[in-house]
Amino acid sequence: MAMNEPRVVMITGAFGALGTAVARRFRTDGARLALIGHARVPDWGTREYPAPHRLIGGIDLADPAAARSAVQQTLGSDGPLDVLVNIAGAFRWQKVAGGDIATWETMFATNLKTAVVTSQAAIPHLKSRGAGRIINIGAGAAARGHTGMGAYAASKAGVERFSEALADELKDENINVNTVLPGTIDTPANRAAMPQADTTRWVAPDAVADVIAFLASDAARAVTGAAIRVFGRG
């Protein structure tokens, strides 16, 4: 990368609460962004992120062909990439007894498969730089399963194991892979779901974004295969 050339950062799940916070953080740092999400591009998207940033919505990142297409649309067929942040994910609460196996399939497709598939599509672009970062979003809740959390916790635990395996696979390529494990993030959706909770103990999206930005920086060049808890005071 040339001395004054901006870093290229791809963010999945870019139009949710955490994704928008991470995008703002990297934009502040002067990065050129490729923002991808399953949701449609918000009305403010191209206004806040005009060219050379690229935004694509309506993408099923669990579909390898769709992921490859999204990467090519945002980066070009052989464009460089410095950082991939896999935020795409979802949450479902459901007990195992009497539960629908489709919930498990959805959690693994949305939380784990999207990270695997997007990483596969992005790795050749990261290698073209001779260095890179992949940062995956796991969950603090994956450390121990609780009632109703089986499918979610299992899928997010899978993200952590996947990250470790990929970090080992890419360590000689100078590509670092790490996982961020947030506690409860202070988002509108979580406030609506838990109206009685003490939100002062939750972690702000901007705080998680700061940790992601650190892992993407040269200061974290010796950190790979790590899982970093970001719990606020929860």
KEBAZA-960433 format. One record per residue (C-alpha): residue in three letters; z, x, y. Coordinates in Angstrom, 2 decimals. Layout:
REM residues N
REC   loke        pz        px        py
REC    ALA         Z         X         Y
...
***
This chain:
REM residues 234
REC   loke        pz        px        py
REC    MET      0.00      0.00      0.00
REC    ALA     -0.95      1.34      3.42
REC    MET      1.89      2.23      5.76
REC    ASN      1.45     -0.79      8.05
REC    GLU      0.03     -3.22      5.51
REC    PRO      2.26     -6.29      4.99
REC    ARG      3.73     -6.94      1.59
REC    VAL      2.15     -9.76     -0.38
REC    VAL      4.75    -12.16     -1.78
REC    MET      4.04    -15.07     -4.12
REC    ILE      6.65    -17.83     -4.39
REC    THR      6.54    -20.67     -6.92
REC    GLY      8.45    -23.87     -6.29
REC    ALA      7.78    -22.94     -2.70
REC    PHE      8.14    -26.38     -1.15
REC    GLY     11.66    -27.21     -2.35
REC    ALA     14.90    -26.42     -0.54
REC    LEU     15.34    -22.92     -1.98
REC    GLY     11.62    -22.15     -1.90
REC    THR     11.34    -22.94      1.79
REC    ALA     14.39    -20.78      2.56
REC    VAL     12.92    -17.86      0.62
REC    ALA      9.54    -18.28      2.30
REC    ARG     11.19    -18.24      5.76
REC    ARG     13.10    -15.07      4.84
REC    PHE      9.99    -13.18      3.75
REC    ARG      7.97    -14.48      6.70
REC    THR     10.66    -13.09      9.01
REC    ASP     10.21     -9.75      7.25
REC    GLY      6.48     -9.85      8.02
REC    ALA      5.19    -10.55      4.52
REC    ARG      1.91    -12.28      3.73
REC    LEU      2.78    -15.28      1.59
REC    ALA      1.18    -17.13     -1.31
REC    LEU      3.12    -20.39     -1.64
REC    ILE      2.58    -22.47     -4.78
REC    GLY      4.26    -25.67     -5.89
REC    HIS      3.99    -28.68     -8.15
REC    ALA      4.62    -30.89     -5.13
REC    ARG      1.85    -31.39     -2.61
REC    VAL      1.79    -29.05      0.38
REC    PRO      4.11    -30.57      3.02
REC    ASP      2.71    -31.76      6.33
REC    TRP      4.33    -28.81      8.07
REC    GLY      2.93    -26.30      5.57
REC    THR     -0.22    -24.98      7.16
REC    ARG      1.27    -25.38     10.62
REC    GLU      4.19    -23.08      9.85
REC    TYR      2.20    -20.86      7.49
REC    PRO     -1.35    -20.51      8.87
REC    ALA     -3.84    -17.98      7.53
REC    PRO     -3.54    -15.33      6.22
REC    HIS     -0.79    -17.17      4.32
REC    ARG     -2.12    -19.32      1.47
REC    LEU     -0.57    -22.59      0.26
REC    ILE     -1.47    -24.58     -2.87
REC    GLY      0.23    -27.74     -4.10
REC    GLY     -0.17    -29.99     -7.10
REC    ILE     -0.16    -27.08     -9.58
REC    ASP      1.31    -27.34    -13.08
REC    LEU      2.52    -23.78    -13.52
REC    ALA      3.37    -24.43    -17.17
REC    ASP     -0.39    -24.61    -17.77
REC    PRO     -1.78    -21.06    -18.15
REC    ALA     -5.23    -21.98    -16.85
REC    ALA     -3.75    -23.74    -13.80
REC    ALA     -1.45    -20.79    -13.10
REC    ARG     -4.30    -18.31    -13.32
REC    SER     -6.38    -20.50    -11.01
REC    ALA     -3.55    -20.73     -8.46
REC    VAL     -3.03    -16.97     -8.50
REC    GLN     -6.76    -16.37     -8.05
REC    GLN     -7.00    -18.92     -5.23
REC    THR     -4.15    -17.34     -3.30
REC    LEU     -4.85    -13.67     -4.04
REC    GLY     -8.51    -13.50     -4.94
REC    SER     -9.78    -12.25     -8.29
REC    ASP     -8.39     -8.75     -7.84
REC    GLY     -6.11     -9.04     -4.79
REC    PRO     -2.89     -7.04     -4.61
REC    LEU      0.58     -8.50     -5.06
REC    ASP      3.92     -6.86     -4.34
REC    VAL      6.51     -9.50     -5.19
REC    LEU      6.59    -12.59     -7.40
REC    VAL      9.51    -15.00     -6.98
REC    ASN      9.66    -17.65     -9.71
REC    ILE     11.67    -20.54     -8.26
REC    ALA      9.85    -23.48     -9.87
REC    GLY     12.33    -25.52    -11.87
REC    ALA     14.12    -28.81    -12.34
REC    PHE     17.42    -30.31    -13.51
REC    ARG     18.15    -33.17    -15.90
REC    TRP     21.61    -34.33    -17.05
REC    GLN     21.58    -35.78    -20.55
REC    LYS     23.91    -35.74    -23.51
REC    VAL     22.57    -34.41    -26.80
REC    ALA     23.74    -37.41    -28.85
REC    GLY     21.26    -40.19    -28.26
REC    GLY     19.26    -38.04    -25.88
REC    ASP     15.51    -37.79    -25.62
REC    ILE     13.95    -34.60    -26.98
REC    ALA     11.38    -34.92    -24.19
REC    THR     14.14    -33.85    -21.78
REC    TRP     14.45    -30.56    -23.65
REC    GLU     10.69    -30.09    -23.57
REC    THR     10.64    -30.80    -19.83
REC    MET     13.48    -28.37    -19.08
REC    PHE     11.91    -25.55    -21.08
REC    ALA      8.45    -26.18    -19.62
REC    THR      9.67    -26.44    -16.02
REC    ASN     12.39    -23.79    -15.96
REC    LEU     11.23    -21.19    -18.48
REC    LYS      7.56    -21.65    -19.29
REC    THR      6.56    -21.68    -15.62
REC    ALA      8.20    -18.29    -15.13
REC    VAL      6.52    -16.83    -18.22
REC    VAL      3.07    -18.23    -17.46
REC    THR      3.09    -17.29    -13.77
REC    SER      4.34    -13.81    -14.58
REC    GLN      1.51    -13.35    -17.09
REC    ALA     -1.01    -14.37    -14.43
REC    ALA      0.53    -12.14    -11.76
REC    ILE      1.23     -8.92    -13.69
REC    PRO     -2.31     -7.49    -13.37
REC    HIS     -2.07     -7.92     -9.58
REC    LEU      1.34     -6.25     -9.47
REC    LYS      0.01     -3.36    -11.55
REC    SER     -2.80     -2.84     -9.05
REC    ARG     -0.15     -1.74     -6.53
REC    GLY      1.40      0.73     -8.95
REC    ALA      4.76     -0.94     -8.28
REC    GLY      6.16     -4.40     -7.89
REC    ARG      8.98     -6.88     -8.21
REC    ILE      9.44    -10.05    -10.25
REC    ILE     12.50    -12.12     -9.37
REC    ASN     13.34    -15.11    -11.53
REC    ILE     15.79    -17.88    -10.73
REC    GLY     18.25    -18.60    -13.51
REC    ALA     21.50    -20.51    -13.02
REC    GLY     25.19    -19.81    -13.08
REC    ALA     25.51    -22.94    -15.23
REC    ALA     23.64    -21.15    -18.03
REC    ALA     26.64    -18.95    -18.76
REC    ARG     28.36    -21.75    -20.68
REC    GLY     27.09    -25.12    -21.83
REC    HIS     28.87    -28.31    -20.76
REC    THR     28.46    -32.00    -21.54
REC    GLY     25.08    -33.21    -20.36
REC    MET     23.94    -29.70    -19.49
REC    GLY     22.59    -28.58    -22.86
REC    ALA     18.87    -28.67    -22.12
REC    TYR     19.22    -27.28    -18.60
REC    ALA     21.64    -24.50    -19.56
REC    ALA     19.57    -23.48    -22.59
REC    SER     16.36    -23.28    -20.57
REC    LYS     17.99    -21.28    -17.79
REC    ALA     19.65    -18.94    -20.32
REC    GLY     16.13    -18.42    -21.63
REC    VAL     15.02    -17.33    -18.15
REC    GLU     17.66    -14.59    -18.16
REC    ARG     16.69    -13.30    -21.62
REC    PHE     13.00    -13.44    -20.68
REC    SER     13.70    -11.41    -17.54
REC    GLU     15.55     -8.75    -19.53
REC    ALA     12.71     -8.45    -22.03
REC    LEU     10.07     -8.27    -19.30
REC    ALA     12.09     -5.69    -17.37
REC    ASP     12.13     -3.45    -20.44
REC    GLU      8.41     -4.05    -21.03
REC    LEU      7.42     -3.13    -17.47
REC    LYS      9.91     -0.38    -16.65
REC    ASP      7.31      2.37    -17.12
REC    GLU      4.89      0.45    -14.87
REC    ASN      7.31      0.76    -11.93
REC    ILE      7.69     -3.03    -11.85
REC    ASN     11.28     -4.24    -11.57
REC    VAL     12.31     -7.60    -13.02
REC    ASN     15.62     -9.24    -12.15
REC    THR     17.31    -12.63    -12.31
REC    VAL     19.31    -14.41     -9.64
REC    LEU     21.96    -16.82    -10.93
REC    PRO     22.92    -19.26     -8.18
REC    GLY     25.92    -21.52     -8.33
REC    THR     25.58    -24.98     -6.82
REC    ILE     23.12    -24.67     -3.95
REC    ASP     23.75    -26.74     -0.83
REC    THR     20.64    -28.91     -0.83
REC    PRO     20.05    -32.54      0.19
REC    ALA     19.45    -33.45     -3.46
REC    ASN     22.76    -31.94     -4.59
REC    ARG     24.64    -33.61     -1.74
REC    ALA     23.16    -36.97     -2.73
REC    ALA     24.02    -36.41     -6.41
REC    MET     27.61    -35.24     -5.70
REC    PRO     28.75    -37.05     -2.54
REC    GLN     32.45    -36.32     -3.15
REC    ALA     32.02    -32.57     -3.67
REC    ASP     33.43    -29.93     -1.34
REC    THR     30.12    -28.58     -0.08
REC    THR     31.84    -25.76      1.82
REC    ARG     32.24    -24.04     -1.55
REC    TRP     28.55    -24.21     -2.38
REC    VAL     26.07    -21.45     -1.68
REC    ALA     23.56    -21.88      1.14
REC    PRO     19.85    -21.52      0.32
REC    ASP     19.57    -18.83      3.01
REC    ALA     22.27    -16.79      1.27
REC    VAL     20.36    -16.91     -2.02
REC    ALA     17.21    -15.96     -0.12
REC    ASP     18.96    -12.87      1.26
REC    VAL     19.79    -11.70     -2.27
REC    ILE     16.19    -12.26     -3.36
REC    ALA     14.94    -10.30     -0.34
REC    PHE     17.27     -7.44     -1.27
REC    LEU     15.93     -7.34     -4.84
REC    ALA     12.41     -7.24     -3.42
REC    SER     13.24     -4.35     -1.11
REC    ASP     13.08     -0.61     -1.64
REC    ALA     16.88     -0.56     -1.49
REC    ALA     16.84     -2.20     -4.95
REC    ARG     14.30      0.23     -6.43
REC    ALA     16.79      1.31     -9.13
REC    VAL     17.77     -2.25    -10.10
REC    THR     15.91     -3.82    -13.02
REC    GLY     16.98     -6.05    -15.88
REC    ALA     19.96     -7.26    -13.86
REC    ALA     21.35    -10.79    -13.53
REC    ILE     23.11    -11.30    -10.20
REC    ARG     25.57    -14.15     -9.68
REC    VAL     25.34    -15.82     -6.27
REC    PHE     28.10    -18.42     -6.29
REC    GLY     29.34    -18.58     -2.69
REC    ARG     33.00    -19.62     -3.02
REC    GLY     32.36    -22.01     -5.89
***
